[in-house]
C-alpha cells in the first residue's frame, strides 16, 4: 500500500517533468523508488531514535541520555557543519578587524580569543534555535520529504510545545552571548532576527530562499567588526556580501538532494531554478564571492599571506564546481560539507596576516 502511494507521487512527478511515454514514466518510477528509503527502514530509524540524514555514530548517541536525543536532533548537534558555517563569517570578521587594529596598535590576543569563543558558543546556540524554529514552520513539509520525515517533530518524538520551549532556551543562551558585546553590536545582532524569522517561509514565495539563508547565516561578517570597533565600514559590508554569495553557492549544492521531493510538494529553491545550469551559476556565484572577500581584505589593507590563503580557498571552490554531480545526493552532501574546510582556510589566512604584525 505504501509503495502504491509512493508510485503515485512518482507518476505526478513524471507528468510534471514532461514524461508522456510509458517507457519514460517507467524509468522515472524506477529511479524515484530507488532513491526513497524503504518505509520499514524509516520506521526502524524512528524506533531507534535516529534520523535518516545524520550519522549514527555521532557523540550525541554515545554521551547523551536517549530522552535528550530528539532535542539534540532539533538543534542539529549531531550535524556540526551547520554551526561551523554560521561561525566562519563571525571569525573572519573578527580576524579582519584584528588585522586593521594591529596596523596601528598592539594586538590584544586575549580579546580576540574571547570574541572567537563567544561567537562559537553563539553560533551553536543560535543555529540550534534557528533549526528548531525552521522545523516548527516546516513540520508538515518535512512529513512529505523522504530525507526529513524521521526528524523529531514529523516522527512525533517531540511535541510542538516541547520544541517551542527548547527553542526559547537556546535563544536565551544566544542572547546571553550577545550581551557580552558593545551596544552597537547588540542592536545589530537583534536586527538579524527579522531575516531569521523570514527565511523558513522564503521557499514558499521565491526561487531564491538560499539568498535569505545567506543574509541570515552571513550576519556574523558584520558582527565581528562591530564588536571590535562599535561601528561598520566598507570592508565589513563587502565581506558580508561575499559570505552571502558563498552561502548561496554551497546551499544550492545541498538543495539538490531534495529537488525531486521539493518539486512534488511545491517547495522552491535555487537548485530547482538553476537545474542543469547549476555549474554555470555556481561559477559566477563563487567567483563573485571570492572577489568580494578579496576586496574586503584589500580595503582592510591586509598583508600578502592573506591572499595566498584566499587563492587556495578559491581553488577549493573551483574544484566543487568542476566535479559536482547534481544527481548524486551523497556527493552533493560531501561537497556541501567540504565548505567547512574552505572556512578554515580563509580563517587561517587571516591569522597568518595578523602574525605579520605581531
N, C-alpha and C positions, 0 to 999 in steps of 0.2 A: 504493500500500500504506500509506504513511504517513497519507494522507488518510482511509483506511478506519479506521485505529486512532483517529485524532482524531475521526472521526464517531461511533465507538462511545463515546468519552468524552462527547461531547455528548449521545448517546442516554441515557447513565446520568444525566447532569446533568438532562436533561429529565424523566426519571422522578422524580428527587429533588425537582424543582421542581413536581411535580404535573401535568405535561402529559400528558394521556391521548389527545387527539385528534391525528390525523395532521397537521392544519394547525398546531397549536400546536407540535408536535415539529419540524416542518419549519422554522418560524420560529426556534426555539431553535438548530437546527443551522446555519442560515444566519448568524445573528448570531454564534454562537460561532466558526465557522470564519473569519469576517471578522476577529475580534479576535486570533486566534492568528497569529503571524508565520509565513510560509511556511518549510518546512524548509530549502529551498535558501538563503533569506536568512539563517537562523540559522547554517547551516554556513559561509556566506561570512563572517559576522561572526567566527566562531571562527577560521577560517583567517587572517583579518586581525588577529587578536589583540585584537578589541574585544568589548564586552559589549552586550547589547541595550538595557539600561536606563540607559545612561550616555552623555553627549555625546561624539562622536568628535573634537571639536576641542579637547579639554582639554589643558592644558600637559603632562600625563603623556605623551601621544603625540608631543609636539613635542620635549621635552627629555630624556626618559629613553631608554636603550637598550631595544630591543624585548624583550630577555630579562628585563627588570625589569617590564614591563607587567603580567604576571599578579599580581605581588606588590603593585603599586600598586592593582590592582583588588581584591585581597583586603582591603587596608586602606581601600579606598574613597577614595583620594587624588583620584580623578577625579570624586568627588561630595562637595565640601566641606560641603554642607548638614548632613551628619551631625555632623561635629566642631563645626560652629558651634552647632548646637542643644545639644550636650553642653557647650559652653563657656559659653553665656549664663548659666545659673544660677550658675556659678562667678564670673563677672564681676559679676552682680547682687549676689551676696552680699558680694563684696569691696567694692563701692561702697557698699552699705548699711552695712557695718561702718565704712567710712571716714566716712560721714555722722555716725555716732554719735561716733566719736573726735573729729571736727572740732568738735563742740559744746563740748568741754572742754579741747582740747589743740591745738597747732599741727599742721597737716596734713603728713604725711610723704609727699610726692608720689613720691619715689623708691621707697619701699616699695610703694606702690600699683601703680606701673608694673611693678615687679619681680614682684609677685604675678600681675598680669594676663598677663605674658609666660609665667610658669611654668604658669599654668592653660591658656593657649593651646597650649603645647607638650604638656602633659599630655593635653589633650582630643584632639589629633591622634594621639598615641601610643596612648592607651587606647581610643579609638574604633576605631582600626585593629586593635588586639589583640582587641577585643570582636567586631568584624565577622569577623575570621579564625576566632575560636572559634565564632561563630554558623554560619559556612559549613561548618565541620567537623561540627558537630552536625546541620545541615540538608542535608548532602551529597545524600542520596537524595531528599529532598523537592524540592530545587532542580532535580533532573533531570526532575521531572514538571511543573514550572511554566514556562510559556512565557517569562515575563519573566526567569527566573533560570538557565535551563539553559545559557546561553552563558558563565556565570561560570567562573573558572579551575578550580575543583575539579570541577564536573559535566562540564565540557568536556574534562578530562584534561590541561590545560596546566600544572597543578601537582599534585604528589603530596600525599597526606595528610601524609607525613613532612616534606616541604618546608614545608607550611603550618604545621605544629606548630612547627618551628624558627623560622619567621618570627614566629609569634605570641609565642613566648618572648622574642625580641629586642625586640619592641615593648613587651612588658610590663616588660622591664628598663629601657627608656627611661622608661616611666611611673614606675617605682619610683625612678629617679634624681631625677626631678622631685619626687616625693612627699617624699623625704628632705631637701629644702630647707626644709620647714616645721617647726613645733614638734611635740613628741612627741604631743600630743593630736590634732593634725591628721593625723599619720602613722597613728596607730592607727585613727582614724575613716575614713581613706581605705582602709585594709586591710579594714575591716569591709564596705565596699561590694562586695568580691569575691564574697561569698556570694550577693548578689542578681544580680550579673552572671552567675554560674555557673548560676543557676536559670532566668534569662529565656529562653534558647533552647528550653527544654522546656515553658514555660508554655502555648504554643499547643496542646500535646497534652493538657493536663488542665484548662484553664479557658477560658471565653469572654472572659476579661479579660487576655490577655497584654500588652495596652497598659498595664495598671496596673503590671505588673512592669517593663516598659520604663521607665515613668515613675519608679519607685523608683530604678532604676539611673541613668538619664540626668539625674535632678534632684539627685543626691547633691552636686553642686557647690554647691547652695544652702546646704548646711551647711558645706562646706569653706572658702569664703572667709571666713566669720565665724569659724570655728575657727582658721584661720591667723592672723587678726588678734588674737583675744582668748584663744586657748588654751582655749576653752570654748564652750558653746552657750547660746542664750537663746530666749525665745518668738518673737522677731522672725525668727530664722533658721529655726526649725521651721515657722512659718506660711508663710514664703517657700518652703520645701521643699514643703509641701502644695500651694501654688499652682502650683509648677512641675510637680509630678506631674500635676495636673489638666490643665494646658496640654499636657503631653506626650500624655496620653490623647486629648485632642481632636485634635491635629494628626496623630497616628499613626493614628487612626481614619479620617481622610480619606485618608491614604496607603494604608491597608489595603484600601480599596475598589477599588484597581487589581487586586487578586488574588483578590477574593472568590469568583469562579466557579471558578478553579483550586483555591482553598482548600476549597471545598465538595466538589469531586470527590475530593480526596485526604484529606479529614477534618481539615484544619487549622482551628483555631478562632480567632476574632478578634472585637473589638467591632464591626467593620464588618458581619460576618455577624449578630451578635447584635442590633444596632440596626436593620439593614435599612432599610426605608422610613421609619423613625422617627429616622434619623440626625440630621436637622436639629433635632428636638426635644431629643435627647440632647446634641448639641453646644451648644445654647443653655444648658442647665443646667450642663454641664461648664465651658464657657468663662466663664460668669458667676461660678461658684464660684472658678475660677482667678484671675480678676481681683479678686474680693472678698478672697481670701487675700493676694494681692500688695499690694493697697492697705492691708490690715490690718497686714501686716508693716512697711510703711513708716510707718504711724501709730504702731506700737509703738516704732519706732526714732526717732520724733519728727522725721521729715524735713521740710524746708521746702516751701512751696507749689509751686515749679516741678516737683517730682517728680510731683505729682498731675495737672498739666497733661499731662505726657508719658504717664502711665498712662491718662488719658482717651483719648488718641489711639491707644494700643495697644489699648484695649478696642474702639474704633470699627473698627480693622482686623480684629479677631476677629469682630465683628458682621457685617462685610462678607463674611467667609468663610462664615458661616452662611447669609447671605441669598442668595448666588449659587452655593453648592456644588451640583454635579450628580453624584450618586454613581454614575451610569452612564457618566460621561465620564472615563476614566482619565487623559487628558492634563490635563484641568482639575484633577482631584484632585491630581496631582503638582505642578502650578503653585501651587495653594493651599497645599499642604504646604510648598513651598519659600518661600512668602511669609512663613512664620513666622520666617525669618532677619531680616526687617525688623522684625517685632514685637520680637524680641530686642534689636535695635539701639535701637529707640525707648525701651524700658524702661531699657536701659543709659544712653542719653543723658539720660533724665530724672533718673537718679540722679547723673550727672555734673553736671547743672545744679543739683541740690540741693547738691552739695558746693561748687560755686562760690560759693554764698551765704556760706559760712564762710571762704573764702579772702580 
